[in-house]
Amino acid sequence: MDYVLTPGRYVGLVEEEDDFDFNERFTHLRAEFEGQLKEEEKLNKLILENLDKVTLI
């Protein structure tokens, strides 16, 4: 006998309205990522400046 473990076959699947706007989501994520890249650049510069202040004994 062939058994299938896919729940949808036995109980059905709920059909949901998809209100996902790809362009809006992508634009938001891209802007967030670009902001994080700028923050990374600022923090890397700050780290390097602080490392220059450390004196080795």
C-alpha positions in Angstrom: 0.0 0.0 0.0 1.2 3.5 -0.8 1.2 6.0 2.1 1.5 9.7 1.7 2.4 12.0 4.6 1.3 15.2 2.9 -1.4 16.7 5.2 -3.1 18.6 2.4 -4.1 15.3 0.8 -6.2 14.4 3.8 -7.4 17.6 5.4 -7.3 20.1 2.5 -5.4 23.4 2.4 -6.5 26.8 3.5 -6.6 29.2 0.6 -5.3 32.6 1.7 -5.4 35.9 0.0 -1.9 36.9 -0.9 -1.5 40.7 -0.3 2.3 40.5 -0.6 3.7 43.5 -2.6 7.1 42.4 -3.8 8.2 45.8 -5.1 7.3 47.5 -1.8 9.0 44.8 0.3 12.1 44.7 -1.9 12.5 48.5 -1.8 12.2 48.5 2.0 14.7 45.7 2.4 17.1 47.2 0.0 17.0 50.6 1.8 17.5 48.8 5.1 20.5 46.9 3.7 22.1 50.0 2.3 21.7 51.7 5.7 23.4 48.7 7.3 26.3 48.9 4.9 26.8 52.6 5.7 26.7 51.8 9.4 29.2 49.0 8.9 31.6 51.3 7.1 31.3 53.9 9.9 31.8 51.3 12.6 34.8 49.7 10.8 36.4 53.2 10.6 35.8 53.7 14.3 37.3 50.4 15.2 40.4 51.0 13.1 40.8 54.5 14.8 40.6 52.9 18.2 43.0 50.2 17.3 45.5 52.8 16.3 45.3 54.3 19.8 46.2 51.0 21.4 49.9 50.8 22.3 51.6 47.4 22.4 53.8 46.8 25.5 
